[in-house]
């Protein structure tokens, strides 16, 4: 008898209500479909239409639910609303400098505050997500994003930048319930053959927010050359902040009334085993930091994403240095959009590849090396003096560098199983914030005192070192091994029966 791929989940549709395994207590073990009709317990449990599982996928032992896509969609909306505000101010740096009478570095801190706060806050946040569940984390995060957005609405006077920064700080603090969630949500709700794709979609929300943050502010907040027209900048900022505040309020309400913590039954044996364990959070951290492969990935992930953060934060300054024409700020925003949109495509392509091949290390290394190549090309294209060339190299860079994000999450989940995906991905993001602060401040300093090619080449050097370190990571795929062992045992038992 052929043993099926452990990642495959076969969809079955019940023929009538009598065959619906609606009892959560026995749904994990009701693998024999023929034994379901006529069961009094199943007749009673299927009476609630909202709990019908006629659209469930069934591997014979574990089930998944259509509502998983709704949970993922809600997270994507929340993630988008938070990430949008990361780039919404730095992309109009030149406009804010004159309106608020502040320095470039001050504006850059509206982006770097995301990185600074993440580092100390990720540890309590990861504990909360691991022990208290996804719902509480998303409730706190979406509320903080909403609150910070409303504070910024009242900060559009030219002497109120401090209030803008306060609102930005609250939103930035809420990011701790965004970056580490995709892998955990995917493992909680999705079957093995959809986890990488679900993680990619979850990361897609963050990328979409960054992309919109690059392009929309540059379109809404118009530059003014005459000081007597500076008040129009304040009006444009008020409009932008108000729209964002309203949308984050609606998202918060949706999370309150719709988002669920877990499905009625776990989707995989790996997830069921984790739910049965009661390992302490401190022990989990110790296990992670004693895993040599994970420590290497922790460093290399931070390098790659840190360079991306630096590029994103300094994009406006770099573009306006080399190009001087009306609408250059809008072009800077569109180039940022191109970087992230191409990265979304990269994320989805890589997620599909991982689900089909499970070659986590090979895919991670290939994407890392190509990110280095893209960075070298990006560093030298500004000297051509042609903006469309920058668009092309930015798209190439974004496809691989941004596409790396979900790969790192899934690679970490594989080599650290059975540790929580929220904890492993949270630490990866903490590393990214550390490297992001370092790379951004180094890049900003080098841009001021020397040629920007030197700064970009140094950032490319960081990616080269990261590629070499990735090559020596041992591909210990523990999660796949657990799924394979469980699936093989199950089919052996059926053959013996």
C-alpha positions in Angstrom: 0.0 0.0 0.0 1.3 3.4 -1.0 2.0 5.8 1.9 0.7 9.3 1.1 2.7 12.4 1.5 2.5 13.5 5.1 1.6 17.1 4.0 -1.5 16.0 2.1 -4.9 16.5 3.5 -7.7 14.9 1.5 -11.0 16.9 1.3 -14.2 15.0 2.1 -17.7 16.3 2.0 -20.3 14.7 4.2 -23.4 13.4 2.4 -25.9 14.3 5.0 -26.2 15.8 8.5 -26.1 12.3 10.1 -22.5 11.9 8.9 -21.2 15.1 10.3 -18.6 14.6 13.1 -19.7 17.6 15.0 -18.6 16.4 18.5 -15.3 18.1 19.2 -14.4 15.4 21.7 -14.4 12.6 19.2 -13.6 14.5 16.0 -9.9 13.6 16.3 -10.5 9.9 16.2 -13.6 9.4 14.1 -11.6 8.3 11.1 -14.0 5.6 9.9 -16.6 7.5 7.9 -18.9 4.5 7.6 -19.3 4.3 11.4 -20.7 7.8 11.7 -24.3 7.5 10.4 -26.8 6.5 13.0 -24.6 7.7 15.9 -26.8 9.4 18.4 -23.9 11.6 19.6 -23.3 12.8 16.1 -26.9 13.5 15.4 -27.0 15.7 18.5 -23.7 17.4 17.9 -24.6 18.4 14.3 -27.8 20.2 15.2 -26.1 23.6 15.3 -25.7 24.7 11.7 -22.8 27.0 12.5 -20.8 24.0 13.6 -21.4 21.9 10.5 -18.2 20.5 9.0 -19.4 19.5 5.6 -16.7 21.7 4.1 -14.0 20.3 6.3 -10.9 18.6 5.0 -10.3 15.3 6.6 -7.0 13.4 6.7 -8.8 10.5 8.3 -7.8 11.7 11.8 -7.3 15.5 11.7 -9.7 18.1 10.3 -9.4 21.7 9.1 -12.2 24.3 9.0 -13.1 26.8 6.3 -13.1 29.6 9.0 -9.3 29.4 9.0 -9.3 31.6 5.9 -11.4 34.2 7.7 -9.0 34.2 10.7 -6.1 34.7 8.3 -7.9 37.5 6.5 -8.6 39.4 9.7 -4.9 39.1 10.7 -3.8 40.4 7.3 -6.1 43.5 7.7 -4.7 44.2 11.1 -1.1 43.6 10.0 -1.6 45.9 7.0 -3.0 48.7 9.2 0.0 48.6 11.5 2.7 48.2 8.9 1.3 51.1 6.9 2.2 53.5 9.6 5.8 52.2 9.8 6.7 53.9 6.4 3.9 56.5 6.1 6.1 59.3 7.6 9.7 58.4 6.4 8.6 58.4 2.8 7.6 62.1 3.1 10.7 63.0 5.1 11.5 66.1 3.0 8.0 67.4 3.5 7.9 66.8 7.3 11.3 68.4 7.7 10.1 71.8 6.5 6.6 71.6 8.1 7.6 70.5 11.6 11.1 72.1 11.3 12.9 68.9 12.3 15.9 67.0 11.1 16.1 64.0 8.8 17.2 61.8 11.7 14.2 62.9 13.7 11.9 61.7 11.0 13.9 58.5 10.6 13.2 57.8 14.3 9.4 57.4 13.4 10.6 54.2 11.6 13.3 53.2 14.0 11.0 53.4 17.0 9.3 50.2 15.6 12.7 48.5 15.9 13.7 49.8 19.3 10.4 48.9 21.0 10.2 45.4 19.5 13.4 44.2 21.2 12.4 44.5 24.8 8.7 43.9 24.3 8.9 40.7 22.2 9.7 38.5 25.2 6.5 39.3 27.2 4.5 39.3 23.9 5.8 35.9 22.8 5.0 34.5 26.3 1.5 35.9 26.0 0.9 34.5 22.5 2.2 31.1 23.6 0.4 30.8 26.9 -2.8 32.9 26.4 -3.4 32.4 22.7 -3.7 34.4 19.5 -6.9 36.2 20.2 -5.7 38.1 23.3 -2.6 39.1 21.4 -4.5 40.4 18.4 -7.0 42.2 20.7 -4.2 44.1 22.4 -2.3 44.8 19.2 -5.3 46.0 17.2 -6.4 48.3 20.1 -3.0 49.8 20.4 -2.8 50.4 16.7 -6.2 52.1 16.8 -5.4 54.2 19.8 -2.1 55.5 18.4 -3.8 56.3 15.1 -6.3 58.5 16.8 -3.6 60.3 18.8 -1.9 61.3 15.5 -5.2 62.8 14.3 -4.7 65.6 16.8 -1.1 66.2 16.1 -1.2 68.0 12.8 -0.3 71.5 14.0 3.2 72.5 13.0 4.4 72.6 16.7 2.8 69.2 17.6 5.3 66.7 16.2 5.9 65.4 19.8 2.3 64.2 19.8 2.7 62.6 16.3 5.7 60.7 17.7 3.7 59.7 20.8 1.0 58.2 18.6 3.6 56.5 16.4 5.3 55.0 19.5 2.0 53.4 20.6 1.4 52.0 17.1 5.0 50.8 17.0 4.6 49.0 20.4 1.6 47.2 19.0 3.8 45.7 16.2 4.9 43.0 18.7 1.6 41.3 18.0 2.1 41.3 14.2 5.5 40.1 13.1 5.7 36.8 15.1 2.1 35.8 14.4 2.0 34.4 10.8 3.9 31.2 11.5 1.9 30.5 14.8 -1.4 31.2 13.1 -0.6 28.9 10.2 0.4 26.1 12.6 -2.7 26.6 14.7 -5.3 26.7 11.9 -3.8 25.1 8.8 -2.8 21.5 7.6 0.8 20.6 6.9 0.5 21.1 3.1 -0.8 24.7 3.5 1.3 26.0 6.4 4.0 27.6 4.3 1.5 29.2 2.0 -0.6 30.5 5.0 2.6 31.9 6.6 3.4 33.7 3.3 -0.1 35.2 3.2 0.2 36.3 6.8 3.5 38.0 6.0 1.8 39.5 2.9 -0.3 41.6 5.1 2.7 43.3 6.6 4.3 43.8 3.2 1.1 45.2 1.8 1.0 47.8 4.6 4.6 48.8 4.0 3.8 49.1 0.3 0.8 51.3 0.8 2.8 53.3 3.4 5.3 54.0 0.7 2.9 55.3 -2.0 -0.3 56.7 -0.4 1.3 59.4 1.9 3.4 60.7 -1.1 0.1 61.1 -3.0 -2.0 62.5 -0.2 0.4 64.9 1.5 1.5 67.4 -1.2 4.8 69.2 -1.1 4.6 73.0 -0.7 7.5 75.3 -1.7 6.0 78.6 -0.3 5.9 79.0 3.4 2.5 80.7 3.3 1.2 77.4 1.9 2.6 75.2 4.6 -0.8 75.0 6.3 -1.9 72.8 3.4 0.6 70.2 4.5 -1.1 70.1 7.9 -4.5 69.7 6.3 -3.3 66.8 4.2 -1.7 65.1 7.2 -5.0 65.5 9.1 -7.0 63.8 6.3 -4.5 61.0 6.1 -4.4 60.4 9.8 -8.2 60.5 10.1 -8.8 57.9 7.4 -6.2 55.6 9.0 -7.8 56.0 12.4 -11.3 55.2 11.1 -10.0 52.0 9.4 -8.1 50.8 12.4 -11.2 51.3 14.5 -13.2 49.0 12.2 -10.5 46.4 12.2 -10.3 46.4 16.0 -14.1 45.8 16.2 -13.8 43.0 13.7 -11.1 41.3 15.8 -13.3 41.8 18.9 -16.4 40.1 17.4 -15.0 37.6 14.9 -11.5 36.4 15.6 -11.3 33.0 17.3 -8.3 31.7 19.2 -8.1 28.1 17.9 -10.1 25.8 15.7 -12.4 23.2 17.5 -9.8 20.5 16.8 -6.1 20.7 15.9 -5.2 20.4 12.2 -2.1 18.2 12.6 -0.5 15.7 14.9 2.3 18.2 15.5 -0.1 20.8 16.7 -2.0 18.3 18.9 1.3 17.3 20.5 2.2 20.9 21.2 -1.2 21.5 22.8 -0.7 18.5 25.1 2.7 19.7 26.3 3.1 22.1 29.1 6.7 23.3 28.7 7.7 26.5 30.4 8.4 29.6 28.3 11.8 30.0 29.9 12.7 26.4 29.0 11.5 27.0 25.5 13.8 30.0 25.2 16.7 27.9 26.5 16.0 25.2 24.0 16.1 27.7 21.2 19.3 29.4 22.1 21.0 26.1 22.6 20.0 25.0 19.0 23.1 25.8 16.9 21.2 25.8 13.6 18.6 28.2 15.0 21.2 30.6 16.4 22.8 30.8 13.0 19.4 31.5 11.4 18.7 34.0 14.1 21.8 36.0 13.1 21.4 35.6 9.3 17.7 36.5 9.4 18.5 39.7 11.3 21.1 40.6 8.8 18.8 40.2 5.8 15.8 41.9 7.2 17.9 44.6 8.9 19.3 45.6 5.6 15.8 45.8 4.2 14.7 48.0 7.0 17.6 50.4 6.3 16.8 50.6 2.6 13.2 51.3 3.3 13.9 54.0 5.9 16.5 55.8 3.8 14.8 55.5 0.4 13.4 59.0 0.3 16.7 60.6 1.1 18.5 58.5 -1.4 16.1 59.2 -4.3 15.9 62.9 -3.7 19.7 63.1 -3.5 20.1 61.8 -7.1 17.0 63.1 -8.7 15.6 66.7 -8.6 12.3 67.2 -10.4 8.7 67.9 -9.6 7.1 64.7 -8.3 10.3 63.1 -7.2 8.8 62.3 -3.7 5.9 60.4 -5.5 8.5 58.4 -7.4 10.3 57.5 -4.2 7.0 56.2 -2.8 6.3 54.2 -6.0 9.8 52.7 -5.9 9.1 51.6 -2.4 5.8 50.2 -3.6 7.6 48.2 -6.3 10.1 46.8 -3.8 7.3 45.5 -1.6 4.9 44.4 -4.3 7.6 42.3 -6.0 8.4 41.0 -2.5 4.8 39.9 -2.1 5.2 37.9 -5.3 8.4 36.4 -4.0 6.8 35.5 -0.7 4.0 33.6 -2.5 6.3 31.9 -4.9 8.6 30.8 -2.2 5.7 29.6 0.0 4.3 27.4 -2.8 7.8 26.0 -3.4 8.2 25.1 0.3 4.8 23.5 0.5 5.6 21.4 -2.6 9.3 20.5 -1.9 9.9 21.1 1.8 13.5 22.1 0.8 13.8 24.8 3.5 17.5 25.3 3.6 18.1 25.2 -0.2 15.3 27.7 -0.8 16.6 30.0 2.0 20.1 30.0 0.7 19.1 30.6 -2.9 17.0 33.6 -2.0 19.7 35.0 0.3 22.4 34.8 -2.4 20.1 36.5 -4.9 19.3 39.2 -2.4 23.0 40.0 -2.3 23.2 40.1 -6.1 20.1 42.4 -6.2 21.7 44.7 -3.6 24.9 45.1 -5.6 22.9 46.1 -8.7 20.7 48.5 -6.7 23.8 50.2 -5.2 25.1 51.3 -8.7 22.0 52.1 -10.6 21.5 55.6 -9.3 24.5 56.8 -11.2 22.8 56.1 -14.5 20.5 59.1 -13.9 17.5 57.2 -15.2 14.7 56.6 -12.8 13.2 53.6 -14.7 16.5 51.7 -14.1 16.1 52.2 -10.4 12.5 50.8 -10.7 13.8 47.6 -12.3 16.7 46.9 -9.9 14.4 47.8 -6.9 11.9 45.2 -8.2 14.6 42.5 -8.4 15.9 43.4 -4.9 12.4 43.4 -3.4 11.5 40.0 -5.0 14.2 38.2 -3.1 14.9 40.3 0.0 11.2 40.7 1.0 10.4 37.3 -0.3 12.9 35.9 2.3 10.7 36.9 5.3 8.2 33.9 5.4 11.0 31.5 4.4 12.9 32.4 7.5 9.8 31.8 9.7 9.1 28.4 8.2 12.8 27.3 8.3 12.9 28.3 12.0 9.7 26.4 12.7 11.1 23.2 11.1 14.5 23.1 12.9 13.1 24.1 16.3 10.0 21.9 16.6 8.3 21.4 19.0 9.0 24.9 20.3 6.2 27.5 19.7 6.3 29.1 16.2 5.4 32.4 17.9 8.5 32.3 20.1 10.9 31.2 17.4 9.6 33.8 14.9 9.4 36.5 17.6 13.1 36.1 18.4 13.9 36.2 14.6 12.1 39.5 14.4 13.9 40.8 17.5 17.2 40.1 15.8 15.9 41.9 12.7 15.2 45.0 14.8 18.7 45.0 16.3 20.3 44.7 12.9 17.7 47.2 11.5 18.7 49.9 14.0 22.4 49.3 13.3 22.1 49.2 9.5 19.8 52.2 9.4 22.0 54.4 11.6 25.1 53.3 9.8 23.6 53.9 6.4 22.3 57.3 7.5 25.7 58.3 8.8 27.5 57.1 5.7 25.1 58.9 3.4 25.9 62.1 5.1 29.7 61.8 5.1 30.5 59.8 2.0 29.4 58.4 -1.3 26.1 56.4 -1.0 27.6 53.6 -3.1 30.0 52.9 -0.2 27.0 52.7 2.2 25.0 50.4 -0.1 28.1 48.2 -0.8 28.6 47.8 3.0 25.0 46.7 3.3 25.6 44.3 0.5 28.6 43.0 2.4 26.3 42.2 5.3 24.1 40.1 3.0 27.2 38.3 1.7 28.3 37.3 5.2 24.7 36.2 5.9 24.7 34.0 2.8 27.9 32.2 3.9 26.5 31.7 7.4 23.2 30.3 6.0 25.2 27.7 4.0 26.5 26.1 7.2 23.1 25.6 8.9 22.2 22.0 9.4 18.8 21.2 7.8 17.3 19.3 10.7 13.6 19.2 9.7 12.0 18.1 13.0 8.5 19.2 12.2 8.3 17.3 8.9 9.8 14.2 10.7 7.1 14.4 13.3 4.4 14.6 10.7 5.9 11.8 8.6 6.3 9.5 11.6 2.6 10.0 12.7 1.3 9.5 9.1 3.4 6.4 8.5 2.3 4.8 11.8 -1.3 5.6 11.0 -1.2 3.8 7.6 0.7 0.8 9.2 -2.1 0.4 11.7 -4.7 0.5 8.9 -2.8 -2.1 6.9 -2.5 -4.4 9.9 -6.2 -4.0 10.6 
